[in-house]
């Protein structure tokens, strides 16, 4: 096992204000939060240093721990994606986790204890319990506003390569959106960077927001992806709010017309 060394300042991302962040400090509260992340199947992005491209992974649910030998007082992550060499991970004493859960964003340095193995041979990453855990509001309204076919918004997704395509919106909020995959497009990897370009007849110019693929979902007749807006969205929060509110008002007016109100 590696010794745990806290690296001060590591993981300060974008414009997040660490000094004034709300913090969870009690060990019981922190352990309870991590257990909730795992039970909810929350996606997690991992950075080996503050400037590194994030890797994506999932928490190992607690009911799988009985088949694993690991130190008490920690938690486990599935292997990182894209795959990463053992040597690069082995040299870490701590890693940065980015988790989105229950309308909050969490960015926290976590002690890295090493690799452990499930009885089926599956490799997992063992992490210690951090304290405190800072969190920030996900700056989204408490609701995702559905975007039906009659919605006036048009969404274009642009890959880093420059390739772009239009997709139907499912819903939108202050913190992100979801949209259906076109059948002729390859799926994005979780954590992949994209640019969302939103246009509408009521908007003077397109709204461009950088984001990352949070996860892919299959449902009934198709597959959709959920996109989490990156921190650059803070600078255009007012414009995002106007878009979300506009969709919500449009839905309310449609319901009133339908009910003859």
Backbone as JSON, one array per atom type, in Angstrom:
{
  "sequence": "XXXXXXXXXXXXXXXXXXXXXXXXXXXXXXXXXXXXXXXXXXXXXXXXXXXXXXXXXXXXXXXXXXXXXXXXXXXXXXXXXXXXXXXXXXXXXXXXXXXXXXXXXXXXXXXXXXXXXXXXXXXXXXXXXXXXXXXXXXXXXXXXXXXXXXXXXXXXXXXXXXXXXXXXXXXXXXXXXXXXXXXXXXXXXXXXXXXXXXXXXXXXXXXXXXXXXXXXXXXXXXXXXXXXXXXXXXXXXXXXXXXXXXXXXXXXXXXXXXXXX",
  "N": [[0.83, -1.19, 0.0], [0.36, 2.31, -0.6], [1.76, 5.19, 0.99], [-0.2, 7.84, 2.37], [-0.42, 11.04, 1.17], [-1.36, 14.31, 1.44], [-1.9, 16.67, -1.05], [-1.6, 19.93, -1.11], [-3.75, 22.29, -2.59], [-3.98, 20.88, -4.94], [-6.11, 19.97, -7.58], [-7.72, 22.18, -7.75], [-10.17, 23.46, -9.55], [-11.08, 25.21, -12.46], [-13.23, 27.97, -11.86], [-14.05, 27.43, -9.29], [-14.73, 28.21, -5.97], [-12.9, 27.42, -3.43], [-12.42, 28.31, -0.87], [-14.81, 29.34, 0.12], [-16.59, 27.3, -0.13], [-19.32, 25.1, 0.68], [-18.88, 22.74, 3.25], [-18.61, 19.3, 4.09], [-17.82, 17.84, 7.06], [-17.77, 16.01, 9.26], [-16.72, 12.67, 10.02], [-18.7, 10.67, 9.95], [-20.73, 11.83, 8.42], [-19.42, 12.19, 5.98], [-18.77, 9.52, 5.29], [-21.35, 8.49, 5.04], [-22.28, 9.97, 2.85], [-20.59, 9.06, 0.76], [-21.37, 6.39, 0.67], [-23.99, 6.76, -0.21], [-23.49, 7.79, -2.78], [-22.41, 5.49, -3.97], [-24.54, 3.61, -3.77], [-26.41, 4.85, -5.37], [-25.33, 4.51, -7.84], [-23.7, 6.46, -8.94], [-21.95, 8.25, -11.45], [-18.44, 8.88, -11.72], [-15.78, 11.13, -12.16], [-12.31, 10.98, -12.6], [-9.27, 12.49, -11.87], [-5.78, 12.38, -12.21], [-4.05, 14.4, -11.77], [-4.41, 17.97, -11.4], [-4.55, 19.09, -13.94], [-5.03, 17.07, -15.65], [-6.64, 15.06, -18.18], [-9.94, 13.95, -17.55], [-10.71, 10.68, -16.31], [-13.28, 8.22, -16.55], [-15.42, 6.38, -14.33], [-17.07, 4.05, -12.09], [-18.58, 3.77, -8.83], [-17.94, 0.97, -6.71], [-20.48, -1.02, -5.53], [-21.49, -1.35, -2.1], [-22.43, -3.96, -1.39], [-20.83, -5.7, -2.75], [-18.44, -5.85, -1.48], [-17.83, -7.9, 0.3], [-16.56, -9.88, -1.03], [-14.02, -9.05, -1.45], [-10.68, -8.27, -0.54], [-9.72, -5.68, 1.37], [-8.61, -2.59, 2.94], [-10.25, -1.62, 5.93], [-12.52, 1.15, 6.3], [-12.39, 2.48, 3.92], [-13.21, 2.95, 0.39], [-14.27, 1.66, -2.83], [-13.42, 1.81, -6.32], [-14.42, 1.07, -9.68], [-12.32, -0.1, -12.45], [-10.53, 2.47, -14.28], [-11.66, 4.38, -17.12], [-10.77, 5.92, -20.17], [-8.68, 2.91, -20.38], [-5.84, 2.7, -18.2], [-2.33, 2.69, -17.58], [-0.74, 0.57, -15.11], [1.53, 1.61, -13.82], [1.31, 4.4, -13.94], [-0.88, 4.91, -12.28], [0.02, 3.77, -9.92], [1.94, 5.48, -8.95], [0.58, 7.47, -7.68], [-0.39, 9.32, -4.8], [-2.65, 10.51, -4.0], [-5.85, 11.17, -5.49], [-8.01, 13.12, -7.61], [-11.44, 13.4, -7.27], [-14.45, 13.92, -9.08], [-17.74, 14.41, -8.66], [-21.18, 14.34, -9.42], [-24.11, 14.85, -7.73], [-27.36, 14.77, -6.44], [-28.1, 17.51, -6.92], [-25.72, 18.82, -6.35], [-22.23, 19.61, -6.92], [-19.28, 17.85, -6.39], [-15.9, 18.19, -5.66], [-13.02, 16.66, -4.8], [-9.98, 15.83, -3.14], [-8.72, 12.61, -2.7], [-7.32, 10.1, -0.63], [-5.2, 7.7, -2.09], [-5.01, 4.28, -1.91], [-4.15, 2.01, -3.23], [-4.26, -0.96, -5.37], [-6.8, -3.44, -5.36], [-8.33, -6.74, -5.44], [-11.2, -8.37, -6.71], [-12.79, -11.51, -5.93], [-13.29, -12.74, -8.34], [-11.22, -11.97, -9.89], [-11.32, -9.43, -10.89], [-10.0, -6.18, -11.13], [-9.76, -3.45, -8.83], [-9.82, -0.05, -7.62], [-8.62, 1.13, -4.58], [-9.62, 3.45, -2.2], [-9.11, 5.93, 0.36], [-11.01, 7.45, 3.06], [-11.94, 10.75, 2.6], [-11.63, 13.99, 4.2], [-12.22, 17.38, 4.92], [-15.19, 17.26, 2.75], [-15.68, 19.33, 0.09], [-18.43, 21.12, -1.43], [-20.49, 22.36, -4.1], [-23.31, 24.2, -5.26], [-25.12, 22.83, -7.97], [-25.93, 24.65, -9.7], [-28.3, 24.45, -11.12], [-31.77, 24.5, -11.89], [-34.23, 23.01, -9.73], [-35.49, 21.2, -11.25], [-35.71, 19.19, -14.18], [-36.54, 20.32, -17.31], [-38.79, 18.99, -19.52], [-38.42, 18.53, -23.07], [-40.48, 18.47, -25.54], [-41.42, 17.27, -28.88], [-42.5, 19.53, -30.01], [-41.04, 21.58, -29.02], [-39.27, 24.67, -29.23], [-36.54, 24.76, -29.41], [-33.39, 24.05, -30.96], [-30.87, 21.65, -31.07], [-27.44, 21.25, -31.5], [-24.75, 19.06, -31.55], [-21.31, 19.12, -31.14], [-18.35, 17.45, -31.86], [-14.93, 17.22, -30.54], [-13.33, 16.91, -32.8], [-14.51, 18.47, -34.67], [-16.61, 17.53, -36.13], [-20.11, 17.68, -36.43], [-23.59, 17.36, -35.47], [-27.17, 17.44, -35.59], [-29.45, 16.86, -32.92], [-32.35, 15.46, -31.27], [-33.69, 17.11, -28.47], [-34.22, 15.92, -25.12], [-34.57, 16.85, -22.47], [-33.83, 19.77, -20.44], [-31.81, 21.62, -18.15], [-30.47, 23.88, -15.64], [-27.99, 22.82, -15.16], [-27.35, 20.96, -17.12], [-28.2, 18.76, -19.9], [-30.23, 16.37, -21.71], [-30.22, 14.25, -24.59], [-31.34, 12.6, -27.59], [-29.6, 9.98, -29.3], [-28.59, 10.11, -32.71], [-29.27, 7.53, -35.08], [-27.2, 6.92, -36.8], [-24.82, 7.63, -35.62], [-21.8, 7.07, -33.83], [-21.54, 6.06, -30.42], [-20.7, 8.24, -27.69], [-17.93, 8.13, -25.41], [-18.16, 7.9, -21.84], [-17.45, 10.86, -20.1], [-16.36, 12.12, -22.27], [-15.57, 15.12, -24.06], [-17.73, 17.64, -25.32], [-19.35, 20.09, -27.42], [-22.21, 21.97, -26.93], [-24.61, 23.41, -28.93], [-27.13, 25.59, -28.89], [-30.02, 26.72, -30.43], [-32.67, 29.03, -31.25], [-35.67, 30.55, -32.49], [-36.36, 32.64, -30.92], [-34.05, 33.54, -29.8], [-31.33, 35.83, -29.95], [-28.78, 35.04, -30.78], [-26.91, 31.95, -31.22], [-26.52, 29.76, -28.39], [-23.66, 28.64, -26.94], [-22.26, 25.98, -25.23], [-19.83, 24.36, -23.35], [-19.42, 20.93, -22.55], [-19.59, 17.68, -20.88], [-19.92, 14.18, -21.45], [-22.01, 12.58, -19.31], [-23.3, 10.11, -18.89], [-24.56, 7.26, -20.77], [-27.77, 6.13, -21.79], [-30.06, 3.5, -22.43], [-33.26, 3.22, -23.73], [-36.29, 1.84, -24.43], [-37.18, 2.69, -27.53], [-34.77, 3.79, -28.3], [-31.48, 5.32, -27.71], [-30.16, 7.56, -25.34], [-28.12, 10.36, -24.33], [-26.73, 11.84, -21.41], [-25.69, 15.05, -20.67], [-23.38, 16.96, -18.92], [-22.97, 20.28, -18.03], [-19.94, 22.07, -18.35], [-17.73, 24.07, -16.23], [-17.47, 26.52, -17.5], [-19.95, 27.33, -18.05], [-20.86, 28.9, -16.01], [-20.32, 31.56, -16.56], [-22.21, 32.24, -18.41], [-24.59, 31.91, -17.21], [-26.97, 33.36, -16.9], [-28.05, 33.46, -19.49], [-28.48, 30.74, -19.95], [-30.41, 30.29, -18.01], [-32.52, 31.81, -19.05], [-33.14, 30.32, -21.33], [-33.97, 27.84, -20.21], [-36.15, 28.7, -18.63], [-37.75, 29.7, -20.68], [-38.49, 27.37, -22.1], [-39.93, 26.08, -20.1], [-42.07, 27.91, -19.69], [-43.26, 27.77, -22.2], [-44.22, 25.12, -22.19], [-46.08, 25.33, -20.12], [-47.95, 27.14, -21.22], [-48.86, 25.61, -23.37], [-50.18, 23.53, -22.03], [-52.23, 25.0, -20.84], [-53.67, 25.86, -23.1], [-54.5, 23.38, -24.04], [-56.21, 22.58, -22.02], [-58.09, 24.5, -22.22], [-57.87, 26.87, -20.79]],
  "CA": [[0.0, 0.0, 0.0], [1.1, 3.56, -0.65], [1.47, 6.14, 2.06], [-1.14, 8.88, 1.95], [0.11, 12.4, 1.28], [-2.28, 15.31, 0.92], [-1.21, 17.67, -1.86], [-2.36, 21.16, -0.96], [-4.01, 23.04, -3.81], [-4.22, 20.03, -6.1], [-7.5, 19.76, -7.9], [-8.51, 23.4, -7.84], [-10.63, 23.38, -10.93], [-11.86, 26.31, -12.99], [-13.48, 29.1, -10.98], [-14.65, 26.99, -8.04], [-14.21, 28.94, -4.82], [-12.7, 26.43, -2.37], [-12.43, 28.94, 0.45], [-16.18, 29.59, 0.57], [-17.46, 26.16, -0.43], [-19.95, 24.39, 1.79], [-18.04, 21.57, 3.51], [-19.04, 18.22, 4.98], [-16.6, 17.63, 7.82], [-17.77, 14.89, 10.2], [-16.45, 11.38, 9.36], [-19.95, 9.94, 9.74], [-21.43, 12.48, 7.32], [-18.66, 11.9, 4.77], [-18.95, 8.1, 4.96], [-22.74, 8.32, 4.6], [-22.4, 10.53, 1.51], [-19.94, 8.16, -0.19], [-22.25, 5.22, 0.54], [-25.12, 7.18, -1.05], [-22.98, 7.84, -4.15], [-22.26, 4.13, -4.47], [-25.84, 2.99, -3.92], [-27.11, 5.5, -6.48], [-24.65, 4.23, -9.1], [-23.23, 7.74, -9.47], [-20.72, 8.3, -12.24], [-17.39, 9.68, -11.1], [-14.65, 11.45, -13.01], [-11.07, 10.9, -11.83], [-8.07, 13.14, -12.42], [-4.57, 12.04, -11.47], [-3.56, 15.71, -11.33], [-5.44, 18.98, -11.66], [-4.62, 19.45, -15.36], [-5.18, 15.83, -16.41], [-7.94, 14.72, -18.77], [-10.6, 13.06, -16.59], [-11.11, 9.31, -16.61], [-14.59, 7.94, -15.97], [-15.56, 5.09, -13.68], [-18.23, 3.94, -11.22], [-18.33, 3.23, -7.5], [-18.32, -0.41, -6.44], [-21.54, -1.0, -4.52], [-21.04, -1.99, -0.86], [-22.76, -5.38, -1.26], [-19.8, -6.51, -3.41], [-17.2, -5.76, -0.72], [-17.53, -9.11, 1.06], [-15.71, -10.74, -1.86], [-12.8, -8.29, -1.74], [-9.82, -7.96, 0.6], [-9.29, -4.28, 1.33], [-8.52, -1.99, 4.26], [-11.49, -1.02, 6.42], [-12.53, 2.6, 6.34], [-12.2, 3.04, 2.59], [-14.22, 2.57, -0.58], [-13.69, 1.08, -4.03], [-13.86, 2.24, -7.64], [-14.15, 0.2, -10.81], [-11.18, 0.38, -13.24], [-10.74, 3.72, -14.99], [-11.82, 4.36, -18.57], [-10.05, 4.87, -20.91], [-7.74, 2.14, -19.56], [-4.63, 3.43, -17.86], [-1.28, 1.79, -17.14], [-0.58, 0.4, -13.67], [2.6, 2.45, -13.29], [0.83, 5.77, -13.78], [-1.74, 4.95, -11.1], [0.79, 3.35, -8.75], [2.73, 6.6, -8.45], [-0.28, 8.46, -7.05], [-0.7, 9.23, -3.37], [-4.04, 10.93, -3.91], [-6.44, 11.49, -6.79], [-9.12, 14.06, -7.53], [-12.74, 12.9, -7.71], [-15.49, 14.88, -9.42], [-19.0, 13.68, -8.6], [-22.4, 15.13, -9.46], [-25.1, 14.07, -6.99], [-28.4, 15.45, -5.67], [-28.03, 18.95, -7.21], [-24.44, 19.39, -5.95], [-20.99, 19.15, -7.53], [-18.25, 17.59, -5.39], [-14.52, 18.05, -6.13], [-12.31, 16.36, -3.56], [-8.79, 14.98, -3.17], [-8.97, 11.4, -1.93], [-6.13, 9.26, -0.5], [-5.18, 6.49, -2.92], [-4.37, 3.22, -1.13], [-3.6, 0.96, -4.08], [-5.16, -1.82, -6.15], [-7.21, -4.69, -4.74], [-8.94, -7.62, -6.43], [-12.39, -9.16, -6.41], [-12.47, -12.94, -6.03], [-13.36, -13.16, -9.74], [-10.03, -11.46, -10.56], [-11.51, -8.06, -11.34], [-9.18, -5.2, -10.41], [-10.45, -2.25, -8.37], [-8.99, 0.95, -6.96], [-9.0, 1.33, -3.18], [-9.43, 4.84, -1.78], [-9.42, 6.23, 1.74], [-12.11, 8.4, 3.3], [-11.43, 12.12, 2.7], [-12.35, 14.94, 5.06], [-13.65, 17.5, 4.61], [-15.59, 17.21, 1.34], [-16.34, 20.58, -0.33], [-19.44, 20.95, -2.46], [-21.06, 23.58, -4.67], [-24.59, 24.01, -5.93], [-24.94, 22.46, -9.37], [-26.46, 25.82, -10.41], [-29.4, 24.1, -12.0], [-33.05, 24.53, -11.2], [-34.47, 21.71, -9.12], [-36.25, 20.36, -12.16], [-35.35, 19.11, -15.59], [-37.73, 20.69, -18.08], [-38.88, 18.16, -20.72], [-38.48, 19.23, -24.36], [-41.21, 17.63, -26.5], [-41.15, 17.53, -30.29], [-42.95, 20.88, -30.36], [-40.13, 22.55, -28.4], [-38.69, 25.56, -30.25], [-35.07, 24.71, -29.36], [-32.64, 23.13, -31.81], [-29.59, 21.32, -30.43], [-26.36, 20.7, -32.32], [-23.63, 18.54, -30.76], [-20.06, 19.17, -31.9], [-17.23, 16.7, -31.3], [-13.66, 17.96, -30.6], [-12.79, 16.81, -34.15], [-15.2, 19.42, -35.52], [-17.82, 16.9, -36.66], [-21.29, 18.07, -35.66], [-24.86, 16.82, -35.94], [-28.33, 17.86, -34.8], [-30.09, 15.78, -32.17], [-33.56, 15.89, -30.56], [-33.57, 17.31, -27.03], [-35.18, 15.27, -24.22], [-34.85, 17.79, -21.39], [-32.75, 20.72, -20.19], [-31.82, 22.25, -16.83], [-29.36, 24.81, -15.5], [-26.72, 22.1, -15.05], [-27.07, 20.04, -18.21], [-29.32, 18.39, -20.75], [-30.13, 15.05, -22.31], [-30.67, 14.26, -25.98], [-31.34, 11.29, -28.23], [-28.56, 9.71, -30.29], [-28.98, 9.71, -34.07], [-28.94, 6.11, -35.28], [-25.99, 6.75, -37.6], [-23.67, 8.18, -34.92], [-21.19, 6.23, -32.81], [-21.78, 6.58, -29.07], [-19.59, 8.89, -27.0], [-17.48, 7.55, -24.15], [-18.44, 8.73, -20.67], [-16.36, 11.79, -19.84], [-15.93, 12.78, -23.51], [-15.91, 16.53, -24.16], [-18.54, 18.04, -26.46], [-19.89, 21.45, -27.38], [-23.65, 22.02, -27.18], [-25.0, 24.66, -29.58], [-28.58, 25.68, -28.79], [-30.58, 27.85, -31.19], [-34.12, 29.2, -31.2], [-36.12, 31.76, -33.17], [-36.5, 33.71, -29.93], [-32.72, 33.9, -29.3], [-30.61, 36.66, -30.92], [-27.64, 34.29, -31.3], [-26.83, 30.61, -30.61], [-25.91, 29.6, -27.08], [-22.66, 27.58, -27.01], [-21.88, 25.55, -23.89], [-18.97, 23.18, -23.28], [-19.94, 19.93, -21.62], [-19.01, 16.33, -20.9], [-20.91, 13.11, -21.4], [-22.09, 12.01, -17.98], [-23.55, 8.69, -19.1], [-25.47, 6.88, -21.84], [-28.91, 5.33, -21.34], [-30.9, 2.89, -23.46], [-34.66, 3.19, -23.29], [-37.32, 1.55, -25.43], [-36.91, 2.8, -28.96], [-33.51, 4.45, -28.64], [-30.46, 5.59, -26.7], [-29.91, 8.98, -25.14], [-26.95, 10.69, -23.51], [-26.89, 12.97, -20.5], [-24.52, 15.92, -20.76], [-23.19, 17.85, -17.78], [-22.31, 21.49, -18.47], [-18.69, 22.39, -17.66], [-17.78, 25.28, -15.4], [-17.56, 27.75, -18.28], [-21.36, 27.71, -18.1], [-21.13, 29.9, -14.98], [-20.23, 32.9, -17.13], [-23.4, 32.48, -19.24], [-25.68, 31.33, -16.43], [-28.2, 34.1, -17.13], [-28.61, 33.05, -20.78], [-29.01, 29.38, -19.79], [-31.65, 30.42, -17.25], [-33.56, 32.3, -19.96], [-33.54, 29.21, -22.19], [-34.74, 26.88, -19.41], [-37.43, 29.32, -18.28], [-38.56, 29.8, -21.9], [-39.07, 26.06, -22.37], [-40.93, 25.83, -19.06], [-43.24, 28.74, -19.97], [-43.91, 27.22, -23.39], [-44.98, 23.93, -21.78], [-47.23, 25.77, -19.33], [-48.93, 27.72, -22.13], [-49.45, 24.51, -24.14], [-51.14, 22.84, -21.17], [-53.4, 25.87, -20.67], [-54.47, 25.8, -24.33], [-55.09, 22.05, -24.11], [-57.3, 22.52, -21.04], [-59.02, 25.59, -22.49], [-57.78, 27.85, -19.7]],
  "C": [[0.87, 1.25, 0.0], [0.78, 4.41, 0.57], [0.59, 7.25, 1.51], [-0.52, 10.24, 2.2], [-0.9, 13.35, 0.68], [-1.48, 16.36, 0.15], [-2.03, 18.94, -1.85], [-2.51, 21.85, -2.32], [-4.29, 22.18, -5.01], [-5.72, 19.91, -6.32], [-8.34, 21.02, -7.89], [-8.9, 23.59, -9.29], [-11.43, 24.6, -11.31], [-11.99, 27.44, -11.99], [-14.13, 28.68, -9.66], [-13.95, 27.67, -6.87], [-14.09, 27.97, -3.64], [-12.81, 27.05, -0.99], [-13.85, 29.06, 1.0], [-17.13, 28.45, 0.25], [-18.12, 25.64, 0.84], [-19.18, 23.09, 1.99], [-18.73, 20.58, 4.44], [-17.81, 17.75, 5.73], [-16.62, 16.4, 8.72], [-17.53, 13.58, 9.45], [-17.72, 10.6, 9.05], [-20.71, 10.49, 8.53], [-20.76, 12.17, 5.99], [-18.87, 10.45, 4.33], [-20.36, 7.83, 4.44], [-22.93, 8.84, 3.18], [-21.78, 9.59, 0.48], [-20.77, 6.9, -0.4], [-23.45, 5.54, -0.34], [-24.7, 7.27, -2.51], [-22.95, 6.43, -4.75], [-23.61, 3.47, -4.72], [-26.61, 3.56, -5.09], [-26.48, 5.2, -7.83], [-24.11, 5.48, -9.75], [-21.98, 7.55, -10.32], [-19.71, 9.18, -11.51], [-16.29, 9.9, -12.12], [-13.41, 11.55, -12.12], [-9.97, 11.63, -12.58], [-6.88, 12.74, -11.56], [-3.81, 13.29, -11.07], [-4.54, 16.74, -11.85], [-5.59, 19.33, -13.13], [-4.89, 18.24, -16.25], [-6.57, 15.73, -17.04], [-8.65, 13.75, -17.84], [-10.85, 11.67, -17.16], [-12.48, 9.1, -15.98], [-14.6, 6.56, -15.35], [-16.84, 5.1, -12.86], [-17.79, 3.47, -9.84], [-18.71, 1.75, -7.47], [-19.35, -0.39, -5.32], [-21.12, -1.81, -3.3], [-21.34, -3.47, -0.76], [-21.75, -6.29, -1.96], [-18.52, -6.6, -2.58], [-16.84, -7.06, -0.01], [-16.65, -10.08, 0.27], [-14.38, -10.08, -2.22], [-12.0, -8.12, -0.45], [-9.33, -6.52, 0.46], [-9.27, -3.74, 2.75], [-9.87, -1.42, 4.67], [-11.38, 0.5, 6.4], [-12.28, 3.25, 5.0], [-13.36, 2.68, 1.68], [-13.52, 2.22, -1.88], [-14.28, 1.7, -5.29], [-13.56, 1.15, -8.66], [-12.94, 0.73, -11.57], [-11.53, 1.63, -14.05], [-10.91, 3.48, -16.49], [-11.55, 5.76, -19.1], [-9.04, 4.15, -20.02], [-6.44, 2.89, -19.37], [-3.6, 2.46, -17.3], [-1.12, 1.74, -15.63], [0.43, 1.37, -13.08], [2.12, 3.86, -13.03], [-0.05, 5.91, -12.54], [-0.93, 4.69, -9.84], [1.57, 4.51, -8.14], [1.89, 7.67, -7.75], [-0.38, 8.23, -5.55], [-2.11, 9.71, -3.09], [-4.54, 11.22, -5.32], [-7.63, 12.42, -6.56], [-10.38, 13.41, -8.08], [-13.67, 14.06, -8.02], [-16.79, 14.1, -9.53], [-20.15, 14.67, -8.65], [-23.5, 14.3, -8.81], [-26.06, 15.0, -6.27], [-28.25, 16.97, -5.72], [-26.75, 19.62, -6.71], [-23.31, 18.82, -6.81], [-19.97, 18.98, -6.4], [-16.91, 17.44, -6.09], [-13.67, 17.81, -4.89], [-11.09, 15.5, -3.82], [-9.0, 13.81, -2.22], [-7.68, 10.59, -1.82], [-6.25, 8.0, -1.35], [-4.37, 5.41, -2.2], [-3.78, 2.1, -1.97], [-4.67, 0.18, -4.8], [-5.53, -3.03, -5.3], [-8.02, -5.47, -5.77], [-10.18, -8.3, -5.88], [-12.02, -10.63, -6.56], [-12.57, -13.46, -7.46], [-12.19, -12.63, -10.56], [-10.14, -10.04, -11.03], [-10.71, -7.09, -10.47], [-10.0, -3.98, -10.03], [-9.47, -1.33, -7.68], [-9.52, 1.17, -5.55], [-8.64, 2.74, -2.74], [-9.79, 5.0, -0.31], [-10.55, 7.24, 1.85], [-11.52, 9.81, 3.44], [-12.22, 12.93, 3.72], [-11.57, 16.25, 5.06], [-13.91, 17.3, 3.12], [-16.27, 18.53, 0.99], [-17.39, 20.29, -1.4], [-19.98, 22.32, -2.88], [-22.41, 23.24, -5.28], [-24.34, 23.73, -7.4], [-25.52, 23.51, -10.29], [-27.51, 25.44, -11.45], [-30.69, 24.26, -11.21], [-33.3, 23.14, -10.66], [-35.26, 20.79, -10.03], [-35.56, 20.31, -13.51], [-36.62, 19.4, -16.38], [-37.77, 19.83, -19.34], [-39.0, 19.01, -21.98], [-39.17, 18.33, -25.37], [-40.87, 18.01, -27.93], [-41.54, 18.93, -30.72], [-42.06, 21.97, -29.78], [-39.43, 23.37, -29.48], [-37.17, 25.5, -30.31], [-34.52, 23.7, -30.36], [-31.28, 22.9, -31.17], [-28.64, 20.7, -31.44], [-25.23, 20.28, -31.39], [-22.39, 18.53, -31.64], [-18.97, 18.4, -31.16], [-15.96, 17.55, -31.35], [-13.03, 17.94, -31.99], [-13.41, 17.84, -35.1], [-16.46, 18.86, -36.14], [-19.02, 17.28, -35.8], [-22.54, 17.47, -36.28], [-25.97, 17.31, -35.02], [-28.96, 16.65, -34.13], [-31.35, 16.32, -31.5], [-33.29, 16.01, -29.06], [-34.62, 16.48, -26.28], [-35.59, 16.22, -23.1], [-33.64, 18.7, -21.21], [-32.93, 21.3, -18.79], [-30.65, 23.22, -16.78], [-28.01, 24.1, -15.49], [-26.39, 21.18, -16.2], [-28.3, 19.76, -19.03], [-29.18, 16.92, -21.13], [-30.73, 15.1, -23.7], [-30.55, 12.85, -26.55], [-30.17, 11.18, -29.2], [-29.19, 9.52, -31.67], [-28.52, 8.27, -34.32], [-27.63, 5.91, -36.04], [-24.73, 7.28, -36.92], [-23.14, 7.2, -33.88], [-21.38, 6.88, -31.44], [-20.51, 7.23, -28.52], [-19.19, 8.07, -25.78], [-17.88, 8.47, -23.01], [-17.22, 9.58, -20.36], [-15.89, 12.53, -21.08], [-16.41, 14.24, -23.53], [-16.72, 16.79, -25.43], [-18.88, 19.52, -26.33], [-21.36, 21.38, -27.76], [-23.98, 23.39, -27.77], [-26.52, 24.69, -29.66], [-29.06, 26.91, -29.54], [-32.1, 27.86, -31.06], [-34.47, 30.49, -31.94], [-36.22, 32.93, -32.21], [-35.16, 34.18, -29.37], [-31.97, 34.71, -30.34], [-29.4, 35.95, -31.52], [-27.57, 32.94, -30.61], [-26.13, 30.66, -29.25], [-24.96, 28.41, -27.14], [-22.16, 27.26, -25.61], [-20.98, 24.32, -23.99], [-19.53, 22.21, -22.25], [-19.19, 18.63, -21.74], [-20.13, 15.31, -20.81], [-20.88, 12.49, -20.0], [-22.34, 10.51, -18.05], [-24.5, 8.5, -20.27], [-26.57, 5.99, -21.27], [-29.62, 4.74, -22.55], [-32.32, 2.81, -22.92], [-35.57, 2.94, -24.48], [-36.8, 1.62, -26.85], [-35.58, 3.45, -29.29], [-32.58, 4.62, -27.46], [-30.29, 7.09, -26.56], [-28.7, 9.17, -24.24], [-27.29, 11.87, -22.61], [-25.58, 13.74, -20.47], [-24.51, 16.88, -19.58], [-22.42, 19.07, -18.26], [-21.03, 21.72, -17.67], [-18.79, 23.75, -16.98], [-17.82, 26.57, -16.2], [-19.0, 28.23, -18.35], [-21.7, 28.76, -17.05], [-21.16, 31.31, -15.57], [-21.44, 33.24, -18.0], [-24.64, 31.93, -18.54], [-27.01, 32.03, -16.72], [-28.86, 33.67, -18.44], [-29.18, 31.63, -20.69], [-30.34, 29.44, -19.05], [-32.79, 30.88, -18.14], [-34.07, 31.19, -20.87], [-34.42, 28.23, -21.43], [-36.11, 27.44, -19.06], [-38.34, 29.43, -19.5], [-39.23, 28.48, -22.24], [-40.18, 25.76, -21.37], [-42.21, 26.63, -19.32], [-44.0, 28.22, -21.19], [-44.74, 25.99, -23.07], [-46.22, 24.33, -21.0], [-48.33, 26.34, -20.22], [-49.62, 26.64, -22.96], [-50.49, 23.77, -23.32], [-52.4, 23.67, -20.98], [-54.3, 25.83, -21.91], [-55.2, 24.46, -24.43], [-56.3, 21.94, -23.18], [-58.32, 23.62, -21.23], [-59.03, 26.65, -21.42], [-57.36, 29.21, -20.24]]
}
